[in-house]
Amino acid sequence: MRTALREAYRTYRRKNPPPGKPGQRRTFVRKEAKDRAAREGLGTVPDKWKAHTAFSFIDNDPDASLLFGLEAWDERAGTATEQRILHERVLEPRRIPEGRPGKARDRPRERHRGPLLYSPRT
């Protein structure tokens, strides 16, 4: 299963930018919006004319932590590196760089104070 995950991840990465790259674009401006802004004499394109990328919806995805856990962004090299989990069994928690902003998807579950319980009622 690890090999299948590694191959699926590499296939994804051949077509897409690294999901863990800081500053990933959440919106983009279509050519039509740029042309409309120019016709109307606006200096910038209003936010309501901008389109959301698929990446903009990932923060609300409960499975996003799996995707972000597959790589680590190396600031010095300016590239993403595969995590060891894609190559071997790892029994330690993922380390989040200290300088990285704290988003909910970055907080390890080990910081949870109480027990993680399954409730069949939820």
C-alpha positions as CSV (number, residue, x, y, z in Angstrom):
1,M,0.0,0.0,0.0
2,R,2.9,2.3,0.7
3,T,4.2,1.8,-2.9
4,A,0.8,2.6,-4.3
5,L,0.5,5.8,-2.2
6,R,4.0,6.8,-3.3
7,E,3.2,6.3,-7.0
8,A,-0.1,8.1,-6.7
9,Y,1.6,11.0,-4.9
10,R,4.3,11.2,-7.6
11,T,1.7,11.1,-10.3
12,Y,-0.1,14.0,-8.7
13,R,3.1,16.0,-8.3
14,R,4.0,15.6,-12.0
15,K,0.9,17.6,-12.8
16,N,0.5,19.9,-9.8
17,P,2.5,22.2,-7.6
18,P,3.5,21.1,-4.1
19,P,0.5,21.4,-1.8
20,G,2.7,22.4,1.1
21,K,4.4,25.3,-0.6
22,P,3.8,28.5,1.3
23,G,1.8,31.2,-0.4
24,Q,-0.1,28.7,-2.6
25,R,-2.6,30.7,-4.6
26,R,-6.2,30.5,-3.5
27,T,-7.6,32.7,-6.2
28,F,-6.6,33.6,-9.8
29,V,-7.7,36.4,-12.2
30,R,-9.1,35.3,-15.5
31,K,-8.2,37.1,-18.7
32,E,-11.8,38.3,-19.1
33,A,-11.7,39.9,-15.6
34,K,-8.5,41.7,-16.5
35,D,-9.9,42.9,-19.7
36,R,-13.1,44.1,-18.0
37,A,-11.1,46.0,-15.3
38,A,-9.0,47.7,-18.0
39,R,-12.2,48.7,-20.0
40,E,-13.7,50.1,-16.8
41,G,-10.5,52.0,-15.9
42,L,-9.9,50.1,-12.7
43,G,-6.3,49.8,-11.4
44,T,-6.9,46.3,-9.9
45,V,-9.4,43.5,-10.4
46,P,-12.0,43.5,-7.7
47,D,-12.0,40.4,-5.5
48,K,-15.5,39.4,-6.5
49,W,-14.3,39.0,-10.1
50,K,-11.6,36.6,-9.1
51,A,-12.1,32.8,-9.4
52,H,-11.3,30.4,-6.6
53,T,-8.9,27.6,-7.3
54,A,-9.5,24.0,-6.2
55,F,-6.7,24.5,-3.7
56,S,-8.8,27.2,-2.0
57,F,-11.2,24.6,-0.7
58,I,-8.7,22.3,0.8
59,D,-8.6,23.9,4.3
60,N,-12.2,22.6,4.8
61,D,-11.3,19.1,3.7
62,P,-11.0,16.7,6.7
63,D,-8.6,14.5,4.7
64,A,-6.2,17.4,3.8
65,S,-3.8,16.6,6.6
66,L,-3.0,13.3,4.8
67,L,-2.0,15.2,1.7
68,F,0.1,17.8,3.7
69,G,1.7,15.0,5.6
70,L,3.3,13.5,2.5
71,E,5.9,16.2,2.0
72,A,7.8,18.9,3.8
73,W,8.6,22.3,2.3
74,D,12.4,23.1,2.4
75,E,12.7,26.9,2.6
76,R,16.4,26.9,1.8
77,A,16.1,24.7,-1.3
78,G,12.7,26.2,-2.3
79,T,11.3,22.7,-3.0
80,A,9.2,20.0,-1.4
81,T,10.8,16.8,-0.2
82,E,8.9,13.5,0.3
83,Q,8.4,12.4,3.9
84,R,9.9,9.1,5.1
85,I,6.4,7.6,5.4
86,L,6.4,7.2,1.6
87,H,9.5,4.9,1.8
88,E,9.5,3.2,5.2
89,R,7.4,2.7,8.3
90,V,7.7,5.7,10.7
91,L,6.7,5.5,14.3
92,E,7.3,9.1,15.3
93,P,5.1,12.2,14.9
94,R,5.6,14.6,12.0
95,R,7.6,17.7,13.0
96,I,6.2,21.1,12.0
97,P,8.9,23.8,11.4
98,E,8.8,26.4,14.1
99,G,8.6,29.4,11.7
100,R,5.5,28.0,9.9
101,P,2.2,29.6,10.6
102,G,-0.1,27.5,12.8
103,K,-3.1,26.3,10.8
104,A,-5.5,23.7,12.1
105,R,-4.3,21.2,9.5
106,D,-0.7,21.6,10.9
107,R,-1.5,20.9,14.5
108,P,-0.5,17.3,15.3
109,R,-3.1,15.2,17.0
110,E,-0.7,14.4,19.7
111,R,-1.3,17.8,21.2
112,H,-4.9,16.9,21.9
113,R,-5.3,16.9,25.7
114,G,-8.0,14.3,26.1
115,P,-8.3,10.7,24.7
116,L,-9.4,10.4,21.1
117,L,-12.6,8.4,21.5
118,Y,-15.0,7.0,18.9
119,S,-18.6,7.7,19.7
120,P,-21.1,5.7,17.6
121,R,-23.7,8.5,18.2
122,T,-21.8,11.1,16.3
